[in-house]
Amino acid sequence: MTIAPPLRYPLSDIDYDEQEVEAVAEVVRGKWLSLGPRTAEFEETLAEFLGAKHAVAVSNCTAALHLAMLACGLGPGDEVLVPSYTFVATANAITYVGATPVFVDITGPGDLNLDPGDVEAKITPRTRAIVPVHLAGFPAAMDRIMAIARRHHLAVIEDACHAIGTRYAGSGGKSFPGRMAGTIGDAGCFSFFANKSLATGEGGMLVTDDDAIAARVRLARSHGMSKSSWDKASGRATDYDIEQVGYNYRCTELTAALGLVQLGKLPASTRRRKSLVARYRQRLGGAGGLAVPFLDRIDDSSHYIFPVLVADASRRNEFRQRLLARGIQTSVHYPPVHCFTHYRQACPDTPLLERTVDAASREVTLPLHPLLDETDIDAICDGVLNELGEM
């Protein structure tokens, strides 16, 4: 049995203190745990922070994506354009509604987001939506994506699970400068998973400026019930109707309480991440045998993760093991979705997506979280540079 070395530098960590403890304790003392007043406060506060008209809290980002697909009217026979370079949940949500994911390539090793040119090239008469993913917190080229969507009358659902707090700088025509990631398309979906920049363990949020989408999502997240359990418990309702088939995708008051505290910490956390990424780039930006994606962008990102690309894909696992022996934890974001067994069988006509496969085969994610400081980054970089020199 191999015993893993102790971790000096874990991949991620979260900034929790007595504020989160007290927020949860207040909910427990109040004894109302499911969808209720704290959830409403969290929705209102996050909507204001993002500049969105509506925010609807749900159980996780996958649920938000599923409900967004339903609210935009997607279903069997429809095609949805989505990057393969993402976590599988993005594509899974498309299949939940019976639609078909059509995988598009990324721009290249310097920009791991979907390529708008490949998006437009893959539009067919069956295409109904585009799902851009803002990888590592860097927004996709939303100017170009929205222009394509308008020309072809397509819905746009942003997977912003990496990008909470990212402000879009604009590209090309600069149609949306200053808008927050997740607020540009028809709907945006956020994750509050345990390793995210805003972490509640589980939990997610859908944001939109569209009244009809917000209403559909609110109804569908709780079994299609016309009144909530909180409405009945607080005396505002005595009965309810089931207006449509719905789902058990409710947020909890515990999640919302944690989310409110975490949202208050988010601006400072994002500034810390930006500072750490700047140090990483200073040390690794010109390193031989290593490439740093998004190297020309620093301000328009939440810096959720720090990806690098090793030169030799065949030695990536060795590189990761060498770092682990130094107590430096790494990960891979992400194996291409179209290469998984299910999607090879379900989408057999997907082309090779050479840029996606190349980048994914060489990507290594280094530690990044707000509890690190520049001394930690220097130690990690020393390990990276020493191991690159040994390989």
Summary of the structure (lengths in Angstrom):
residues: 391
radius of gyration: 21.2
end to end distance: 26.1
largest distance: 70.8
contacts: 1380
relative contact order: 0.18
helix: 41%
strand: 17%
